[in-house]
Amino acid sequence: MARGDSAAFDAVYEQIASSVFGVVKRVIRDPAQSEEVTQDVLLDIWQDASKFDAERGSAVAWVMTLAHRRAVDRVRSVQKEAERERRVARDDIPYDEVAEAVESSLERERVRRCLGSLTELQRESVTLAYYGGYTYGQVAGLLGVPTGTIKTRMRDALIRLRDCLGVAS
Amino acid sequence: MDAISEEDRARFERHLARCAECAQEIASLREATARLATATAQTPPPGLKERVMAAAATTRQRSPVTADVPARSAWVRDARIRTRAWLRSLAWRGRLVVAAAAMATVAVLGAAVVFGVSNGTMRQQLSQAQASSQQAAAVLTARDATMMARTVRGGGTATIVMSHSMHALVFTAAGLHALPASRAYEVWLIGSSGDRLVGMFPQARDHMVGPVIASGLRSGDHLALTVEPAGGTSRPTSPMMLDLVL
């Protein structure tokens, strides 16, 4: 493998590793498993970089989609529902982590503000589904609302988040 | 959101392949959910990087194609080139985003310390600096961002990332000659509506200029770099070391 590639990958690691680890740990919770999944995700990115299709979105979105999916898959396949820690923070992104680079703390503040602009049901649905890794059905059960309602609310919520975060559509 | 079960996911993806409009909506929502992820960033455990880099060094990159033997080698080659280009652009953009954010904030904090600026003003300036670094980040990560590199006359390389949809670009130059204290580098936008100063850089720190954002681009605008008297000028007065039609 050309040396240029590993140098590039080194810099890619610096840019995305904390985001990948952050979201994986947020979903999986267990530090050791989170580290394992993070390592798998980063290696997959290395191996499959050629599958990235710029027509379909930004590189960061591609990476985060992959990371989140792997985390959710891990949670669903390995951990039994009963073992899972049920405490999913519903209203907030935790602040207990080490100070981040300027960019990510600004980003965090912005995401937090945009989440705050959602209705309570929208916010709870998004938080449980995205950060908790629950399915529509499970979110509906936890919140005591029909699945159809959850699906519509979640779509509305994502559209609102997209607009609030200024993502080009 | 990955909130659907495995079977539903497969069905959903088959549907997406046929529905361009849905795919478009999903892509934009995916960008939004990616932001939910980046907002949770936290420092990975020590040692992870070494393990990942070591594993990558012994792992071959996968090519996207397996069939059709004659076409294969070209495909593999193209894929490698794409991969490399993608990794480079991601790496490069990442460095720039961080540099832009850090520089803007450090500059304001530095100024605040030196001049003992009052709290309110400082806060206002900080939020301006943050806004500009966010703007730079937005340009660098825009879906239609294109990167151009040009040689600067007299030495150095300019790198420009431009987003047509945002009518904005981020400019940096490296490897520039150091200037005497009486001179400064100036970056300009030159167009039908006149010349606009994008940024002035009295000292090219580490022979670098920027990152600086130029917004409100119009088609036909030129981007130029000149050396001017340190006090600044209202329009370019010296030969252009770089003249790029946008």
Interface residues (C-beta under 8 A of the other chain):
Chain A: M1 A2 G4 D5 S6 A8 F9 D10 A11 V12 Y13 E14 Q15 I16 A17 S18 S19 V20 F21 G22 V23 K25 R26 P31 E35 T38 Q39 L42 L43 W46 Q47 D48 A49 S50 K51 F52 A54 R56 G57 S58 A59 V60 A61 V63 M64 T65 A67 H68 R69 V72 I93 E97 V98 E100 A101 V102 E103 S104 L106 E107 R108 R110 V111 R112 V126 A129 Y130 Y131 G133 Y134 T135 Y136 G137 V139 M154 R155 L158 I159 L161 R162 L165 G166 V167 A168 S169
Chain B: M1 D2 A3 I4 S5 A23 Q24 E25 A27 S28 L29 R30 E31 A32 T33 A34 R35 L36 A37 T38 A39 T40 A41 Q42 T43 P44 P45 L48 K49 R51 V52 M53 A55 A56 A57 T59 R60 Q61 R62 S63 P64 A79 R80 R82 T83 R84 W86 L87 R88 S89 L90 A91 W92 R93 G94 R95 V97 V98 A101 A102 T105 Q130 S133 Q134 A137 A138 T141 A142 R143 S165
